[in-house]
Amino acid sequence: MSPGEGAGRRRGKASRSDESHEIGSVLEGMLGHRPWVAGMSLGELGRRWDSVVGDRLAEETSPVALESGVLLIRASSTAWAAQVRFLASEVRGRANDVLGSASIREVRVTVDAGPVTR
């Protein structure tokens, strides 16, 4: 094989199938798996976080993980973390409303000083 021959071929990987699939069905298949679902839900919460916790609390907190029904929220200080803990059941309810399901059953808070980014 000459140096230019075979360039662009994938080595050590399975060959492509001649079977065609619509992109919608491929994406639907991917999005149905747990990591994708949690990621999409977390993204939606991040995008609408101010409607979940209000403008002021949204400036000091952000959703950082959603796994097995547990929403992890990052707060900029212990005072803001205490506020989220105090409002945990309300935050859980509003977050579930935003997601359109009762997928969040627990809210946990972590403190990480510094500016909160969403």
C-alpha positions in Angstrom: 0.0 0.0 0.0 1.5 3.4 -0.9 1.6 6.2 1.7 -1.4 8.1 0.2 -3.4 4.9 -0.2 -5.8 4.2 2.5 -5.6 7.8 3.9 -8.8 8.6 5.7 -9.6 5.0 6.4 -10.4 4.1 10.0 -8.1 1.6 11.3 -9.1 -1.0 13.8 -12.7 0.1 13.7 -15.7 -1.8 12.5 -16.6 -1.0 8.9 -19.6 1.2 8.1 -23.0 -0.4 7.5 -24.7 0.1 4.1 -28.0 0.3 6.1 -29.3 3.9 6.3 -31.0 5.4 9.3 -32.9 8.6 9.6 -31.1 11.1 11.9 -34.2 11.5 14.0 -34.3 7.8 14.9 -30.5 7.8 15.7 -30.9 10.8 18.0 -34.0 9.4 19.6 -32.1 6.2 20.4 -29.2 8.1 21.9 -31.4 10.5 23.9 -33.3 7.6 25.5 -30.2 6.4 27.4 -29.8 7.5 31.0 -26.7 9.8 30.7 -28.2 11.7 27.9 -31.6 12.1 29.7 -29.9 13.4 32.9 -27.7 15.8 30.8 -30.7 17.2 28.9 -32.6 17.6 32.1 -29.7 19.4 33.8 -29.3 21.6 30.8 -33.0 22.5 30.9 -32.7 23.3 34.6 -29.6 25.5 34.0 -31.4 27.4 31.3 -34.4 28.1 33.4 -32.8 28.2 36.8 -34.1 31.7 37.6 -37.7 30.5 37.2 -36.9 27.6 39.6 -35.2 29.6 42.4 -35.8 33.3 41.6 -33.5 35.9 40.2 -31.5 36.6 43.4 -30.9 33.0 44.4 -30.0 32.2 40.7 -27.2 34.7 40.9 -25.6 32.7 43.8 -26.5 29.1 43.0 -26.5 26.8 40.0 -27.5 23.2 39.3 -24.4 21.1 38.7 -25.5 17.4 38.6 -28.6 15.3 38.4 -28.2 11.6 39.1 -30.6 9.0 40.3 -33.1 11.5 41.4 -30.7 13.7 43.3 -30.2 17.3 42.2 -26.9 18.7 43.3 -26.8 22.5 43.6 -23.6 24.6 43.9 -23.9 27.7 46.2 -21.4 30.5 46.4 -21.3 30.6 50.2 -22.6 28.8 53.3 -25.3 31.4 53.7 -26.7 30.8 50.2 -26.4 27.1 50.7 -28.4 27.4 53.9 -31.1 29.3 52.0 -31.3 26.6 49.4 -31.5 23.9 52.0 -34.3 25.8 53.7 -36.2 26.0 50.4 -35.3 22.4 49.2 -38.8 21.1 49.0 -40.0 24.2 47.0 -36.9 24.0 44.8 -37.6 20.3 44.2 -41.2 21.0 43.3 -40.4 23.8 40.9 -37.6 21.9 39.3 -39.9 19.0 38.7 -42.5 21.4 37.2 -39.8 22.7 34.8 -38.9 19.2 33.8 -42.5 18.1 33.5 -41.9 15.0 35.7 -41.3 14.0 39.3 -37.7 12.8 38.5 -36.1 14.9 41.3 -36.7 13.4 44.7 -33.9 15.0 46.7 -31.9 18.3 46.7 -28.4 18.4 48.0 -26.2 21.5 48.2 -22.4 22.0 48.0 -20.5 25.2 48.7 -17.8 26.5 46.3 -16.8 30.0 46.9 -16.4 32.2 43.9 -18.6 33.4 41.1 -21.4 31.1 40.0 -21.5 30.4 36.3 -24.3 28.8 34.4 
